[in-house]
Amino acid sequence: MLVSASSSPSASPAPPWDDQELLELWEVIGGDSSSDRDPTTPTANAAASTRRRRRVMTPRQLEMRRKRNREAMRRGRQRQQLEVAAMRETLSGLQRQLEALQFARKTPMQRQQSDLSTAVATCQREQLALLDALRARRATSKTLQRYLIESLSSHPTWGLVPWGHAPESLDEFAWIPRVLPLLPELSAANVFELARETYLAVVRFTRTVGQSSDLSRGEDAAASAAGANVLGWIDRRAVRGSSAEFLFSKDFDHESAETLADKTWAVLTHSNQTDTGFQARALHLRVLQRLNANTLLMARNVYFPSEDRYYSSVYVLVRVRTARGYVIGGRAIAPRPEMNERTQQALGSRRSYAQFYYGLSFERTDQAAGTSVQYGGRMSGCSALFARCWAMDVLLAVLRWESSCSTDPAVLEAPYRKSSQPTRGPAHHRVMGTLSIAAVTYFFGCGGPLGSEPIISSTGPAIGLPAMVLYPLLVTGPYAYIVVELCCAFPEDGGFAIWVLNAFGPFWGFQVGYWSWIAGIFNTALLPGFLLQILRDNYDVVIPSGITSYCVKALLALVFTLPSVLGTRVASRSCEVLLVCVLLPVLVFTIWAYTRARDYVDLIEVRHESLRPHEGDNLQVGAVAIDWTLLLNTLFWKYDGINIASVFGGEVSNPAGIYSKAVALTVVLTVATYLVPMPAAIIVDDPNWTFFTRDSYPAIAESIGGPVLKALFVFSSCCSAAGLFVSGIFCESFQLSGMGDAQLLPSCFAWRNTRFDSPYVSITVTALFTIALLGVDFDELLPMTNVFAGAVQLLIILAAIRLRKLLPFIPRPSKVPGGKSMLVALALLPTVMLCYIVIDAFSSPVSALIILAFLVPGLVYGLYERRRGGLRVSLCASFY
C-alpha cells in the first residue's frame, strides 16, 4: 500500500533530479515548438524519442513522480478551499448589506404609514369640527333672525335706526369738555398712577379667573358660559345684574407675542374702529392725549339702540412689557363720588357714564413662536339689558380681533369632541397592534369555551352546532363589518359613545356610554366570584366566612386591575399571554377527547321533553322541546363585545390598516373557541349533552383525561376569568376616559398618569364600583346586562346609518360596500335579533323593574346635563 507523502509529517524530502530526468523535462517543455521553428531537427527528435521509448523507469522514480503529482493535487485543493471560503465570506457580506438595505427601505415606509394614519385621524377630527361649527352657525343665524323679528314686532320704532349705527350728530364727543373737570386731576403723575393700577387690576383679574376657571359660581349669575369651546377660544362669561365679566383664552402656535401685541396696540389706538373691523360699529374712540408711546388718554362712545342711549367713558390705555410677553389694558377713570350727580347732568338724559376695564395678555409658550392669549374684563354702571348685550358682543369682538390681528390658521374644535381643560400627562402613544386588539376584544366578549354549554343543552347538537356557525355568519359578521367602518372613521378613545355623539348629540352619546359601562362592570364584578366557584366545585376550596370571601375577591380585583394601571402596553401584553394560556389547554382537550370518542350519533340529536335511560345510554322521549329564548340569549352573550374594540381607538398604532384584521381575527378565534371543542365533548358522552350546564367542561375533561386534563382545563378557566377581568377594567376605564375627552363626563376622567399614560381617574372609579358590587348576587341582573348591551348595539347600527347621511365625505378606510342601502340590509337581521332580546327581557316584571332601576339614573343625569348643556349652547348661540 502506498502512503501519500503529505499524510506523514516526518516524510523525508524528495532527492534531486538526475541528468536524464532534466533532459526529458526540457524536451517535454520545448520539444514541439522547437520542431516548428527549425526544420533540421526531426532526426534528432526521432533519436531522442527512440531513447525515451527504450528507457524504463525504476520503481523509485515512479514513486517520486506519484508523490509530486499528489503534492500538486493537494496544493490545488488547498487553493480551491481558500477561494471557496473567500467567496462564501464575500457572499455573506453581500447578504448582510442586502438585509440592511431592505430594513432601511421598510422602516421609513412604516414610519410614513404611521404618520399618514395620524394625519388622517387629525383631518377627520377637523372635518367633524368644521361640520359642528357650520351647524352651530346655522342654528345661530336662525336664532338671531327670530330674535330680530320678535324685537321689531315688539318695538316698531327700532326699525328706524339700523342696528349698530348711532344717530348722526354734529359732535358725539361734545360731552368731554363738560365731564373732564368732574374727573380726578389728570396730571401726568396721576395718569401714570392710573396706568399702573390698570395693569395690576388686569393681571389680578386674569389670574384669579384663570385659576378658578369659572365665572358663574355666584348665585346671582343670571347667565354664564363656563368653559365652553368657541372656535378654539375657551369662553368664560357671566352676567350679574348690571355688570358683566368675561375671560377668553387661546393658544396660537405660530404667532409671536411681539407681533400680536403690536397689531393689537395699533388697532386699539385707532380712532375709527369701523375701518379696523375689531370693535362693534356703534363704538367710537378718540385719543385725548398721548403721554408716551405706551400710555394714552382716550374717550369712547357706545350707542345702544335698544335703550336709545349712549354709554361713554374716559379711560387710560396702557401697554406693558413683562418677563414673558406683553399686557395691554384699559380702565375707565371714575368721577369723584361727590360729582356723580353733576356728571350725569353734564352727560345729559340720553347718556350714561360706564365703568369698565379690560386687558389682553400675550405670553410666550414653550413652543417656538407660540403665544398664549388671554382677553378679559368687566363692565358695570349700565343697565342689565346692556350688560347682557355687551356680554354677547364681546365674543364677536374677540373673533374680529383674531381675524384682523392673527394670521395663524384656526383649528376648530367641536364643543363636545375634546376636553378644553389642559391635559396632565404626555401625548397618547399608539402602541396596540393586531394581536393586542384581538386579545383584549376576545377576552371582553368570549374569554373561553366555558359558558357556551347551554347552546347545546337548550336545543340539542343538531341545532346548537349549526347555530354556533350561523349566528356569527348572519349577525356577528355584519355587525363587526359596521364596527370596523366606524372604528377606522373615528379612531379615538370612547369609541361608540363618540359615534352616537356625532350622530344623535351628547344626550344619547352619554346614554350609550352609561349603558355599556353599567353592563360591563356587572359582568366584571362576577369574575372573582366565578374564579372561586371554579376552585370550589373542582377542588373543594371553600372559604366559610363571607367577609373573608369578600376580601379575597377584592384582593383578586386589585391584582387584576394592576395591568391597566401600568399602561396600555402592559395590559394588552397580559391579555396576549393569557390568550395562549386559555387556547392551548382547549386544543389539548379537543385532541384528547377525539381519542375517547364513542357516540357520534349524539351529534344529530335534538332536545325533547324528557330523558329515559336505555341500555346504558340516554334516550330522548316526548315532543321536541327547544328553548329558543335561552339559545338566543346565550348566543348573544357569548358573541357580544365586538364593539368594545373601539373604546381604545386612541391607542391603536395604525387604525386604518389594523382594525379590520384585528376584528376578523377576534371573530375567527371566538367561533373556533366554541365550535372546535364542543363536538368532541358531545361524542365523549360522559356526561351526556342533556346534562350540560355553564361549567360542565372541567367535569368532561376529568372523564376524558382524569385529574391531569381536569387540572389543565381548570387552569385554562382561571386564566379565562383573569383575562376577562383585565380586559373589562381596561376597556371600561378607556371608555370613561374618552367620554371625559368628549365632555360627556367631567374632564377629570380623561386625566392621564404621567409615567404610564393610563387614565388613572377612570380606572379608579371603575375599580371602586366593581369592588363595591362583588358581594351582590347577579342571578337576576344578567338579563339587564343583555338588554343594555343590546340597546348599545342598536344605537351603534342606527348611528352608522345616520353618519352615512350626515358625514358622507369623512374618510372610511374600511367601508361596508354598496352604499347606505347595503348597510341597512346588513343591519336588518342584527336589529331584529337585538329587538327580540330587549323585548323578551321586559316580559318578566322583575327584570323590567331591575332594568328601569338602572336606566333611570342615567336618564336623570343625561337630562340634567342636557339642560345645563342646552343653556350653555343657547348662550353661545346668542353670543354669536
Helices and strands as residue ranges (DSSP letters): G 5-7, H 19-37, H 42-54, H 59-154, G 156-160, H 176-179, G 180-182, H 188-212, E 223-230, E 233-240, E 243-252, H 257-268, H 273-276, E 283-292, E 295-304, E 309-321, E 325-332, G 337-339, H 340-347, E 351-353, E 355-364, E 371-380, H 384-405, H 434-445, H 454-457, H 461-471, I 472-476, H 477-489, H 496-504, H 506-539, H 546-565, H 568-595, G 600-604, E 608-614, E 617-624, H 628-639, G 642-646, G 649-651, H 655-675, H 677-684, G 689-691, H 697-741, G 747-750, H 760-772, H 782-806, H 819-841, H 845-879
